[in-house]
Every structure is written in structure tokens, then in C-alpha cells.
Amino acid sequence: MFGIFKKKPKEKLPPVLLDEEGVQILEGDEVIAHRYELGKCDVVLEGLQYFYVSQHSGNKVSYVRMIDAITGNQKVKKTD
């Protein structure tokens, strides 16, 4: 009788990223990074982790390094 109602394993999802104004950032978006002299970047999803890839230099930085300590949002601005 035990084990009939087993929990299904939760499917892991990538984190929800918000720019400095609270706008959601998705894969393929173009943003302007305010750190590491990246300038305009493309947002790339690899596995379950986001990366910012600079259009100018090609440098790649993880989203974890762009978190603002006070707000928890990313130190980037999404372009229109």
C-alpha cells in the first residue's frame, strides 16, 4: 500500500533573469552589460545556465557573475 502516491521528480528549469529595470531576459535577447567591459551581448542558454556573449570581443560571462547584490537582478539592460 505504501509507494502508491510517489512524487514525480521535478523537472529542472533555467533561472528567471530580470534586467536592472525588472524586464525578463530570455535566450536570444540582446542586452547591454554594465560589467566586465562586454558592451552589447547576446544571451545564450547552455544546459540550464545562461551566458552573456559579447558581440565585440566574443568574451563569455556567466549570469551568476552579473547578479546585483542588493536587488538580485542582473547588471544588464535589455535593448528593444
C-alpha positions in Angstrom: 0.0 0.0 0.0 3.0 2.3 0.5 4.5 3.8 -2.5 1.3 4.2 -4.5 1.4 8.0 -4.4 5.0 8.7 -5.2 6.1 12.2 -6.0 7.2 12.8 -9.5 10.7 14.2 -9.8 10.6 17.9 -10.6 12.0 18.9 -14.0 14.8 21.4 -13.5 14.3 24.7 -15.3 16.7 27.5 -16.1 16.6 30.5 -13.7 14.4 33.5 -14.5 16.6 36.5 -15.3 15.5 40.1 -14.8 17.4 43.2 -16.1 18.1 46.2 -13.9 14.6 47.6 -14.7 12.8 44.3 -13.9 12.2 43.2 -17.5 12.6 39.5 -18.1 15.6 38.3 -20.2 15.2 35.3 -22.4 17.6 33.3 -24.6 18.5 35.2 -27.8 17.8 38.6 -26.3 20.3 41.4 -26.8 21.5 43.3 -23.7 24.0 46.0 -22.7 26.2 44.7 -19.9 27.5 47.1 -17.3 30.3 44.9 -16.1 33.5 43.4 -17.5 33.6 45.8 -20.5 31.3 43.5 -22.5 29.2 46.1 -24.2 26.4 44.6 -26.3 25.9 41.0 -25.6 23.7 38.1 -26.8 22.1 35.9 -24.2 22.9 32.2 -24.7 21.5 29.2 -22.8 23.8 26.2 -22.4 22.2 23.4 -20.4 20.5 25.2 -17.5 22.9 28.1 -17.3 22.7 31.5 -19.1 25.8 33.2 -20.5 26.4 36.7 -21.9 28.5 36.6 -25.1 30.0 39.9 -26.1 29.3 40.9 -29.7 32.5 42.9 -29.8 35.1 40.8 -28.1 33.5 37.4 -28.0 34.1 37.1 -24.2 31.6 34.8 -22.4 30.4 35.5 -18.9 28.1 33.5 -16.7 24.9 35.1 -15.5 26.0 34.4 -11.9 28.8 37.0 -12.2 26.3 39.7 -13.2 23.9 39.5 -10.2 23.4 42.7 -8.3 23.8 42.0 -4.6 21.1 44.5 -3.5 18.2 43.8 -5.9 19.1 40.2 -7.1 18.6 41.4 -10.7 21.2 41.3 -13.5 23.5 44.2 -14.1 22.4 44.5 -17.7 19.8 46.5 -19.7 17.7 44.8 -22.3 17.7 46.6 -25.6 14.5 46.9 -27.7 
